[in-house]
Amino acid sequence: MADNQAPNKLKEKDANNLSNWEKQDFLALKNTLNPFITHIRFFELSSKDFNDKVRPFKKLLPKKLFEDIVTFYMINVQQNMPPPRNKKLVIDSTIINSKHAIILANRIQRKDDKTKISKNNKYHFKLIYRGSRHGYDTKFMRIKCDGQGAYILIIKTNENDAVIGGFNPLGYILKGSLNYSYWNNTTESFIFSIDKKDWKISRVASADHAIYELYDTYDHALNFGNSDLVINGNAGTCNQKYYESKILDSEKFTIKEMEIFTFKVVI
């Protein structure tokens, strides 16, 4: 009977005034919490919450566990504690889902695909263009991308509903003159394709030929490698040249839907 009443007695205790707690009070609380201790993700707490809300109850925790937690907060080294919960990334897309967005965020950060997004990671995908809404005028696509920073291009093709795309870390800025062309240098751009659960990532192999900018009266294409992935209107081409590998078996495709997202790490 005494054991059953212990949790009820603890309700009367003031957690902010532990000096009034007796040994049996701590023992009762320890017995109540013991089955759940190993499931608590201590490292997701702020250092202030740990100091204010956990440390006063250190005698409830196994000594080794408490030392591991303190080590984590002192030098940010995680010991034998549960991994962070996977955070769901919200993306306003009709082509890809949250899991795809997590993989893309990891690829952009050069992390493994299975790396979980913890609550401390604040990746933000913002939709700035959708073909079915805005049309397929490439000049308008350029205007929507102008000055927005790094962007991700995602396409569903009419051919077998294949999903392809590319990441431009440099973004796009319209120049003052009408006619110009030049190469943008970067080692961080890549193109990709998604086939069911399989991903094909092709990173730029020649940084000097990563992004080709051509803007004139007739051509405003979104252009990766001037060959590897080129979008002009509602059609495109894929011919491997300056990126590691080809992302489609065919060289030409037409677009069923296309979306462009800015990608930012919000601090």
N, C-alpha and C positions, 0 to 999 in steps of 0.2 A: 504493500500500500504506500509505504514511504517513497519508493522509487517512482510510482505513478504520480505522486503529488509534487515531486521535485520540480518539474517544469513550471507548474502553477505557482510555486513559491518564488521561482526566479522572476516572475512577472512583477513581483513587488520590489525587486532590487533596482537600485539606481545605477545604471551602467556608467554614469559619469562620476560616480563616487565609490570607487572600488575599495577605499579604505574601510568601508562598512561591511564588506563581504567577508564571510568566513570561509575556512578551508573547504567545508562541505558544499558551499555554494559553487565554488570553482569546480569541484569534483562533479557535481550534478550537471553543470553546464558542459563540462568536457565529455561526459557520457552521452549527453544529448547530441552534441555536435560531431562526435567522433566518426560516425559513418559518412559524414559529408566533407570532412577536412580535405581529403586528397582530391576532391572534385572542384575545389575552389581555385579560380585562376588569379592568384595573388598578384602576379606581375601585371595584370591589367588595371590594378588600382593605381591611383596617383601616389607619389611618395608621401604626400600630406595625409591622404586617407589611410595609408598603411600606418603612419606614425600615430595618428589620432584614434583610429578605430581597431587596429589589429595588434599593434605592439603592446598596449596595456593588458592584453589577454595572452601574452606570450606563453604563460604556463599551461595554456590549453593545447598548445601545439607540440608535436614531437620536437626534441631539441635539434635534430639534424635538419628538419624541414624549416624551422625558424631561422637557422643559420644560413640555409640556402636562399631564403627570401631576403634576408638582410644583405647577403652578397649580391643578389640581383639588383637591389636598389642602390647599392654603393658603387658597383662597377658595371652594371648592366649586363651581367653574365647570367644567363638562365641555366639553372640546374635541373634537377629531375622534377619539373612541374608540368602540369597539363599545357599543351600548346594553345595559342590564342584561338578563339572562336572565329570561324570563317565569316567575314563580313560580306554581305551581299551588295554588289555594286549595282546601282540603279542606272539603266541606260534606256533612253527613249528611242528604241529601235524596233522596226518591224522585220529586221533581217537576222540579227543576232540576239542572244539572251545574256543574262547576268554572268553566267559561267564563261561565255566567250569574252565578255568585257574584262573579267578577272585575268584571263590568259593574256589578252592584249596589254593590260596594265603591267603585268609581269614582264612581258616581252619588251615593252618600252623601257622598263627599269632594268633590263637584262637579268631578270630573276627566273628561276625555274617555273614552269607552267603550274606546278602544284603548290607553289608558295601561297599560303593563305593570306588574305587581306585582313589585317587586324583593325580594330576600331581606331587605332592611331594613324592609319594610312588614309588620307583624304584625297582620293583620286576623283576627278570630276570630268564626266563626259557631257558636253553641251551640244545638242543638235543645232546646226546652223543652216543645214540644207537638206531637203528631201526631194528627190526627182518627181515623185507623183504629186507633190504639192507645188513645187517651184518651176517645173519644166526642165528641159535638158539643154538649155542654152549655156554653152561653156563660158561665155563672157559673164553671164550672171553668176555662175558657180564661182568664178574668180572674184567677183565683187563681194560675194558672201564670205569668202575666205580672207579677204583683204584685211590685214592688220589684226587678225584673230589669234595669231600664234600657231603653235603646233597643231596639226589636225590629222584625223584618221578618216580615210576614205573606205567605205564599205559598199560592196556591190553584189546584187543578186542578178545573175545572168539569165537570159531566156533559154540558154543551152543547159538542160539538166538541172536548172536551179542552183548552179554552182555559186558558191560565195567566195569572193575574192576581195582584195583591198590593199591598201598601203598606208604607211605612216610617214608623214613629212614633219620632222622635228623643227624645221626652220620656219614653217608657215609661208605665207605669201603676202607680198606687199606690192600693190600696183605702182608702177613708175609713172612719171609725168608724161613721157613721150608715148606715142602710140606704137611705134615699131621698135622692138628690142629683143635680144636673145642672149642668154648667158647660162653658165653652169653654176649651180649651188653646190658647195662642198660640205659633206657631212659623212660621218661614219655611223650615224644612228638611224638612218632611214631603213625601212624594210618593206617588202611586199609579202602577201600571204594568200593562201587559199584554205578553205575549210571544207572537208568532205566528211559528212556525218560527224564522227568524233575525232577524225584525224586532221591534224594541222600541217601545213607545209609553209614554213617560214623561210624566206629568201632575203638575207641581209645584203646590203650594198657591198660589192667586192672592190669597186673602184670609187673611192670617196670623191675624187675629182669629177665624177660623172654621176653623182647621186640624183640630183633633181635638175631637170632641164627647163628653163623658163623661156618660152617663146610667146610673144604677144604681138600680133600684127592684125591687119585687116581681116585675114581669113582664118587664122589659127590662134586659139586661146587654150589649147589642151592642158589638162592636168597631166604631168609628165614625169614618170619615174624612169630615169636612165635613157630617155629619148628612144625607148624601144621596149624595155622590160614590162612596163605597164603604162599605157597611154590612153587617156579618156578624152574623146572629142564628141560632144553631143551625147546621143543615146547609144553609142557604140564604142568599142575599144579594141586594142591589140595587145598581145603578149608575145614578145620575142626576146628571149634571154640574151643579154649582152653585158651589162655592167653589174648585174646582181648575181648572187651565187647560183641560182637555179631557176628554172621555168616554173611558174605556178599553175599553168593550164596546159593541157595537151594540145588544144587548138590554138591557132595564132590570132584568130579573130573571135569576137563575141558581141552580142547585143545586150542591152541593159533592160532588165525588168524593173528593178528598183535600185536607187542609189542614195546613200546618206553620207553626210560629212559631219564629223564631230570635232570640236576642239577638245584637247586633252590637257588638263592642268593638274598639278599637285598643289592642293590648297593647304597653306600653312596656317 
